[in-house]
Amino acid sequence: CYARQGQDSLAVQTFRRAIRTGDAAPQAYFGLAHYAWRRGESKKSDFYFSAGLEQLLASLKEQQGQLLLQVKKATSTENAQKLKRLVAANEDYEQLLKDELHWYQKHHPPAQTEAFLNRLLQRFPKNAFLRLLLADLMLQQGNFSQAQHYVDDVLFMKPDWPQALRFKIRLAKAQGNHQAVFRGYLNLLYHHSGQMTRKDFRALIESARAIGQIKNLAQQLLLLHERHPENQLLKEFTIEALHLAGDHARARQVAAEKPRAARKAKSALTPLIETHQ
């Protein structure tokens, strides 16, 4: 608040007090890093930024351990509430991590950002988000093979992670690999159909048409619709794909179906447990 009002000296005092007391220390370090950067003190900025990131990543690792422990114990209402609070705190820290790393990337040359991320990766070798940022950096530089290497590492650690699957689609588009784009959207469909947007479904349809796979896609969508009849967006695009494939009778049959519930509900906790170490 002080920094936004231009009261830098009060902001710095507040940040340093937070670090001494341990209250919101990562955020305080980042605040000092941003302040030092504005003053042209790049080395001091990097020092504070590194300290903030190390604390943040360590906190995320600790929180994930607590989260997994609570998942195993989440039988009572009290434990369920603890789990809910941990999930919320974990999401806040993950967002802070993303925001701050993107800030660093914006204000530093690609080579310096790459070196910085690699140093962090040595300390936190199992952190998937750091690897995905490196993959993104390689993609920006046109180094497709290195981008592929990093995203494959991410998917080895966190199979079917939506962010990594979406990155693979971006990588395939950058390379002009229409087959890989279609496979990427299919993977997203199979593992995260409930999270797909209208834009995703439209891109899936267009990628299938581009390589002459619309009939194949129509059948895949139909099978998935039968498993998830509650997904109205999936139903809508299943009907469209069937029409494009020439199977108008089946499309009309699907359109006439009354809304149904899902065959088997998945655990609501599944997408929340993503290990950050």
C-alpha positions in Angstrom: 0.0 0.0 0.0 2.8 2.4 0.9 4.7 1.5 -2.3 1.6 2.2 -4.4 1.3 5.6 -2.7 4.9 6.5 -3.5 6.0 6.3 0.2 9.0 4.1 -0.5 10.7 4.6 2.9 7.6 3.5 4.8 7.2 0.5 2.4 10.8 -0.6 3.0 10.4 -0.3 6.8 7.3 -2.4 6.6 8.9 -5.0 4.4 12.0 -5.3 6.7 9.7 -5.6 9.8 7.8 -8.4 8.1 11.0 -10.3 7.4 12.2 -9.9 11.0 9.0 -11.2 12.4 8.5 -13.9 9.7 5.1 -12.5 8.8 4.6 -12.8 5.0 8.4 -12.9 4.6 8.4 -14.1 0.9 6.1 -11.2 -0.1 8.3 -8.8 1.8 11.4 -10.0 0.1 9.7 -9.5 -3.3 8.7 -6.0 -2.3 12.3 -5.1 -1.5 13.4 -6.7 -4.8 11.0 -4.6 -6.8 12.0 -1.4 -4.8 15.7 -2.1 -5.5 15.0 -2.7 -9.1 13.2 0.6 -9.5 16.3 2.3 -7.9 18.6 0.6 -10.5 20.2 -1.7 -7.9 20.0 -4.9 -9.9 22.4 -7.0 -7.7 20.5 -6.1 -4.6 17.2 -6.8 -6.4 18.4 -10.2 -7.4 19.5 -11.0 -3.8 16.1 -10.1 -2.3 14.3 -11.9 -5.2 16.3 -15.1 -4.7 15.7 -15.0 -0.9 12.0 -14.5 -1.5 11.7 -17.4 -3.9 13.7 -19.8 -1.8 11.4 -19.1 1.2 8.3 -19.3 -1.0 9.3 -22.7 -2.6 10.3 -24.1 0.8 6.9 -23.0 2.2 5.1 -24.6 -0.8 7.0 -27.8 -0.1 6.0 -27.8 3.6 2.4 -26.9 2.7 2.1 -29.7 0.2 3.3 -32.2 2.9 0.6 -30.9 5.3 -2.0 -31.0 2.5 -1.2 -34.7 1.7 -1.3 -35.5 5.4 -4.7 -33.9 5.8 -6.1 -35.6 2.7 -5.4 -39.0 4.4 -7.1 -37.8 7.6 -10.0 -35.8 6.1 -12.8 -37.7 7.7 -14.2 -35.3 10.3 -15.6 -31.8 9.6 -12.7 -30.2 11.5 -10.1 -32.0 9.3 -12.1 -31.1 6.2 -12.0 -27.4 7.1 -8.2 -27.6 7.7 -7.8 -29.2 4.3 -9.9 -26.4 2.7 -7.7 -23.7 4.4 -4.5 -25.5 3.3 -5.8 -25.7 -0.3 -6.6 -22.0 -0.4 -3.2 -21.1 1.1 -1.5 -23.3 -1.4 -3.3 -21.8 -4.3 -2.3 -18.3 -3.1 1.3 -19.2 -2.8 1.3 -20.9 -6.3 -0.2 -17.7 -7.8 2.4 -15.6 -6.0 5.2 -17.9 -7.4 3.8 -17.6 -11.0 3.4 -13.8 -10.7 6.9 -13.2 -9.3 8.7 -15.4 -11.8 6.9 -13.7 -14.7 7.9 -10.4 -13.2 11.6 -11.5 -13.2 11.2 -12.8 -16.8 9.8 -9.5 -17.9 12.6 -7.4 -16.4 15.6 -9.5 -17.3 17.2 -10.7 -20.6 16.4 -14.3 -21.6 20.0 -15.6 -20.9 19.9 -14.2 -17.4 16.4 -15.5 -16.7 17.5 -19.0 -17.9 20.6 -19.0 -15.7 18.5 -17.8 -12.7 15.8 -20.5 -13.3 18.5 -23.2 -13.6 20.1 -22.1 -10.3 16.7 -22.4 -8.7 16.1 -25.8 -10.3 19.3 -27.1 -8.7 17.9 -26.3 -5.3 14.3 -27.5 -6.1 14.8 -30.2 -8.8 11.3 -31.5 -8.6 9.5 -28.2 -9.1 7.4 -28.7 -12.2 6.5 -25.0 -12.6 10.2 -23.9 -12.8 10.7 -26.5 -15.6 7.7 -25.3 -17.4 8.9 -21.7 -17.3 12.2 -22.9 -18.8 10.3 -24.7 -21.5 8.4 -21.4 -22.2 11.7 -19.5 -22.4 13.1 -22.0 -24.9 10.0 -21.8 -27.0 10.3 -18.0 -27.1 13.9 -18.3 -28.3 12.8 -20.9 -31.0 14.7 -23.7 -29.3 12.0 -26.3 -29.9 14.1 -29.4 -28.9 15.0 -27.9 -25.5 11.4 -26.8 -24.9 10.3 -30.3 -25.7 12.9 -31.7 -23.3 11.7 -29.6 -20.4 8.0 -30.2 -20.9 8.6 -33.9 -21.2 10.4 -33.8 -17.8 7.3 -32.0 -16.4 4.9 -34.6 -17.7 7.1 -37.3 -16.3 6.8 -35.7 -12.9 3.2 -34.7 -13.2 1.4 -36.8 -15.8 -1.5 -35.1 -17.6 -0.9 -31.7 -15.8 -3.2 -29.3 -17.7 -0.6 -26.5 -17.9 2.0 -28.9 -19.4 -0.6 -30.4 -21.9 -1.5 -26.9 -23.0 2.1 -26.0 -23.4 2.7 -29.0 -25.7 -0.2 -27.7 -27.9 1.5 -24.3 -28.1 4.8 -26.0 -29.0 3.2 -28.1 -31.7 1.5 -25.0 -33.2 4.8 -23.1 -33.2 6.4 -25.9 -35.1 3.4 -26.2 -37.6 2.9 -29.8 -36.5 -0.9 -30.2 -37.2 -0.9 -33.9 -36.1 0.7 -33.0 -32.8 -1.7 -30.2 -32.3 -4.6 -32.6 -32.7 -3.0 -35.2 -30.4 -2.5 -32.4 -27.8 -6.1 -31.4 -27.8 -7.2 -35.1 -27.6 -5.0 -35.5 -24.5 -6.6 -32.5 -23.0 -10.0 -33.9 -23.9 -9.4 -37.3 -22.4 -7.9 -36.1 -19.1 -9.6 -32.7 -18.5 -12.8 -32.5 -20.6 -14.5 -30.8 -17.7 -12.0 -28.0 -17.7 -12.1 -27.4 -21.5 -13.5 -24.1 -22.7 -15.6 -23.4 -25.7 -12.4 -22.0 -27.4 -10.6 -25.4 -26.6 -13.4 -27.4 -28.2 -13.5 -25.1 -31.2 -9.7 -25.6 -31.7 -10.1 -29.3 -31.3 -12.7 -29.4 -34.1 -10.6 -27.3 -36.4 -7.4 -29.3 -35.7 -9.3 -32.5 -36.6 -10.7 -31.0 -39.8 -7.2 -29.8 -40.8 -5.8 -33.3 -40.9 -9.0 -35.1 -42.1 -9.7 -36.7 -38.7 -13.2 -35.4 -38.1 -14.9 -38.8 -38.3 -12.4 -40.2 -35.8 -12.9 -37.2 -33.5 -16.7 -37.6 -33.7 -16.5 -41.1 -32.5 -14.1 -40.2 -29.7 -16.4 -37.3 -28.6 -19.4 -39.6 -28.7 -17.7 -42.2 -26.4 -16.7 -39.5 -24.0 -20.2 -38.0 -24.0 -21.6 -41.3 -23.0 -19.3 -41.3 -20.0 -20.0 -37.7 -19.1 -23.5 -36.9 -20.2 -23.7 -34.0 -17.7 -21.1 -32.0 -19.6 -23.3 -29.8 -21.8 -20.3 -28.2 -23.7 -19.1 -31.7 -24.6 -22.6 -32.6 -25.8 -22.8 -29.5 -27.9 -19.5 -30.2 -29.7 -20.2 -33.9 -30.0 -23.4 -33.0 -32.0 -21.4 -30.6 -34.2 -18.7 -33.1 -34.9 -21.2 -35.8 -35.8 -22.9 -33.4 -38.2 -19.5 -32.6 -39.8 -18.8 -36.3 -40.1 -22.0 -36.8 -41.9 -23.7 -38.8 -39.2 -26.8 -36.6 -38.9 -29.1 -39.3 -37.5 -26.7 -39.9 -34.5 -26.3 -36.2 -34.0 -30.1 -35.7 -33.8 -30.3 -38.6 -31.4 -27.7 -37.1 -29.1 -29.4 -33.7 -29.3 -32.7 -35.3 -28.3 -31.3 -36.9 -25.1 -32.6 -35.6 -21.8 -29.9 -34.2 -19.3 -28.4 -37.0 -17.3 -26.0 -37.2 -14.3 -22.4 -38.4 -14.6 -21.9 -42.1 -14.5 -19.3 -41.9 -11.8 -18.3 -38.8 -9.9 -14.6 -38.1 -9.5 -13.0 -37.0 -6.2 -13.0 -33.2 -5.9 -9.5 -33.4 -4.4 -7.8 -35.0 -7.3 -6.8 -31.8 -9.2 -5.7 -30.1 -6.0 -2.9 -32.4 -5.0 0.1 -31.3 -7.2 3.5 -31.8 -5.6 5.8 -28.9 -5.5 9.2 -29.7 -4.1 
